[in-house]
Amino acid sequence: MQSELQPAVRTTRQLRRPGHASFRRQWPLYLLMIGPMIFFLTFKYIPMAGVVVAFKDYNIFTGVWQSEWVGLEVFREIFSLPQFYRALRNTLLLNALALLTFPMPILLAILLNELRIHWYKRLSQTLMYLPHFISWVIVGGMAIELLSTNTGSVNELITSLGGSPIPFLEKPLYWIATYVGAGVWHYAGWGTILYLAALTGINKELYEAAEVDGAARLRKIWHITLPGIKPTIIVLFILQIGHMAEISFEQPYAMQNSYVMDVAQVISTYVYTVGIESARFAVATAVGLFQSVVGLILLLTAELLSRKINNQGIF
């Protein structure tokens, strides 16, 4: 009788502790996770303690913890600065325009997926990926060489054809268009990787069945390809909305100049100007904290709306 009960007892213990069996089977994967966890703890979570600088009259000589606590005084100061609102406006504007270009990687991925000549497909992928590996400092130099009003190659060509030079980098509207176009050129090719990976997960039998039913190529794209990558599109769209309040430092800093600072000064460059050049570290930290909080609110709002409309999200 006891020998019959022992397997049942063992099975019951295994059901009570499923994590132990999972750990024994997958311990190499848990071991590989140690490195990334140490990285994020060291460079992402522990430095979050420095947020306290935003609530102090920080003095570089007395240190973070010995500096005088001032509460929300620093936030009152930044909310009274017109430069802050200008940087916030420009950040939201440029990110909103970049959001309009969100379908570009999707379109490129679908076009690449429809190519049947393999060597041409691989060549196209490589050429579109290359801009992602070019530093924004180099891209800024290329923009000056190509688009400068007086010496740029593009304007020299326009002038030689009898046209008038276009101030790509000197007039706000032209600069915004140049900024958005450079962003599409730099990021769109690399963004297609995720969508191409999602396309590989679509069952090929669906396309074969559609061909049997007489569906044309556009019909297959609309009824099979797009629904197949819809979850990936939703996740990436939500993440991009979550970054509406923040913007990379490299692109605006490399492309801005004194003529267009009214539209080129964004939060990241404003934090650099205030925090590094002016040594007002408390103000820079408060701006960064405000930016993160707004980004979190936008991310959660986009997640909520996505779940209500499509019943899909990232959480």
ZIQUI-V481153 format. One record per helix or strand of 3 or more residues. SS is the DSSP state (H for helix, E for strand). FROM is the first residue (numbers start at 1). TO is the last residue. If there is no record, write none. Layout:
ss,from,to
SS,FROM,TO
SS,FROM,TO
This chain:
ss,from,to
H,2,16
H,18,55
E,56,59
E,63,69
H,73,79
H,82,100
H,103,114
H,118,133
H,136,147
H,153,160
H,172,199
H,204,212
H,217,228
H,230,242
H,249,255
H,258,264
H,267,277
H,281,310
